[in-house]
Amino acid sequence: MKRLVLPLLLLTAACAGMAPRTAEERQQDAARAACRQEAERMMRTRERGQTMRVDEAESRLGAGPFTGSSLAGSMNTERLGARFEQDQLIQECLRGRQDGAMPGTAAPPAGGAGRGS
């Protein structure tokens, strides 16, 4: 019986210490989750294109898992760069929400309407 007293006291103290979240905190959490989801969607699209380019380069150069060389050596730095870019996208989205703009409604970059212009 004595063995159960300390864990029960710790559990009770842990549950009692949780303060209910305010409406503002819940709204910030929802905004953060929405921005993270949008950034992940954007990064998946970019990663798909990058994977296609790496596959094409490996097939042209003869690199890959069955040869001695591979383009995978730079994979860690690419992942680190992608993670940094995703974090930046999330921060930009959150800043845009604070300024009153909705994500994805930013003006297009100056200098043309897209590729080939």
Long-range contacts (C-beta under 8 A, 24 or more apart in sequence): 31-94, 31-97, 32-90, 32-94, 34-93, 34-103, 35-89, 35-90, 35-93, 35-94, 35-97, 35-103, 36-90, 38-89, 38-93, 38-103, 38-104, 39-86, 39-89, 39-90, 39-93, 40-86, 42-89, 43-82, 43-85, 43-86, 43-89, 46-82, 47-82, 50-78
